[in-house]
Amino acid sequence: MAEESSRINGLAWFLAGLGVGALAGILYAPKSGKETREDLAKRSREGTEYLRNRGRKVADQVGQYVDRGKEHVGDYMDRGREVVDRGRAQWQDFVERGKSLVGEHSSRVAAAVDAGRQAYKAGSSSTSSNITPGDTTEPPSTSTTGAN
């Protein structure tokens, strides 16, 4: 904090010295007061015109940078939209593939369940008539090879 205060103090002394030097230069100038004022006014107008011209150039350059920036942002937005669209299309493709796989497997599972029911019904009706009390043999098994 002390360092910052000394910098501000030094800057203030510099500006004060600059003002005193400018005042002394004006007072001891070889020209009369009227000529000095005319020179100052002329240089002030020249400085103002210079600043206007320079401001226009800077504004033009900033405008060009803004235009380029807008073009770049537009390009990035277009690229982003393309990537999103591609991702959405891939996602929809994956969803459709998943739906078809689920449908395919659900029909296989349904067919296997039906085959199991039929085998159970066929097995239970044939074994109930063939089983005698005290028979320890098991009924023949039925295979469902077409269920895969």
N, C-alpha and C positions, 0 to 999 in steps of 0.2 A: 504494500500500500504506500509506503514511503517512497519507493522507487517511482510509482505512478505519479505521485504528487510532485516529485522533482522533475519529472518529464514535462508535466503541465506547466510548472514554474519556468522551466527552461524555454518552452515554446512561447510563453507569454513575454519573456524578456526578448526573445528573438523578434517577435512581431512588433514590440515596442521599438526596438532598434531599427527595424525596417521602416517604420513610420517616421521616426526622427530623421533617418537618412533621406527619405523621400522629401520631407519638408525642407531639410537643409539644401537639398539639390534644387528644389524649386526656388528657394529664397536667393541662392547664390548663382542662379542660372544667368548666362550672358544675355538672355533675351528679356524684353520687358514683360510685365505681367499680362498685358493683353495678348502678346504673341505666345506666351507660355500657355495661356488659357486656350487660345485657338489651336495650338499644337496638341494640347491634352484632349480637346473636343474632337479634333481630327483623328487622333489615335484611338479615342474611345469609339468613334463611329467605325473605324477600320476593324477594331477588335470585335465590335458587335457584329459586323458583317462577316468576319471570319468565323465567329461562333455560330452564326446562322447557317453559313455554308457547311461548316463541319457538322452541325447538328443534323442537317438534311442528309449528308453522306452517312452519318451514323444511323439515322432512321431508315435509310434505304438498305443498309447492310443488315440491320436488325430485321427489317421486313423480309429480306432474302433468307435469313436464318429461320425465321418463323415459317416461311413457306416451305423450306426444306424439311423443317421439323414436322410440319403437317403432312407432307408427303411420306416421311418415314413412319409416322404414326399410322397413317392410312395403310401403308404396306404391311405393317405389323398387325393391324386389325384384320386385314384380308387374310394374312397367313393364319392368324388365330382362328378365324371363322372356318377356313379350310380344314385345319386340324380338328376343330370341334365337329365339323360335319363328317369327316372321315371316322372319328371316334364314335360318333352316333351311329353311323352306318355299320361299323364293326360290331357295336353293342347290339344293334337290332339283329344282325346276322347271328351272333352268339345266342341271343334269346330264341330266335327261330330254330336254330340247331338244337338247343336244349329242349324246346317244346316237342320237336320231332322225336328226339331220343326218349323223352318221357312217354310220349304216346306209343312209341314202338315197344318200349319195355313194359308199359302198363298192359298192352295187349298180350305180350308174352306171359306176364304174371297172371293175367286173367285166364289165359288158356291153361296154364299150369294148375291154377286153382280148380278150374272146371275138371281137368283130367284127374286131379287128386280126389275131388268129390265123387266122380264116377267110379274111380278105382275103389274108394272107400265103400260106396254103395254096393258095387259088384262084389267086393270082398266080404262085406258084412252079411249080405244075403246068402252067399254060397257057403260061408263058414258056419253060419248058424244052423243050417240044415245038415251039415256034414259032421258036426262036432257031437261026440257022444260023451256022456259023463265019464271022467277019468282019462280022457284022451289028452296027451301032453304034446302032441304034434302041433306045429303052427301051420296056419293056412299058407298056401303059396303066395309069394309076393308078386305084385304087378309092377312093371316098370313103365315110366313115362319118359321115353327117350325123345319125343318130339317137343318137349317143353322148353328146350334151350333155345 
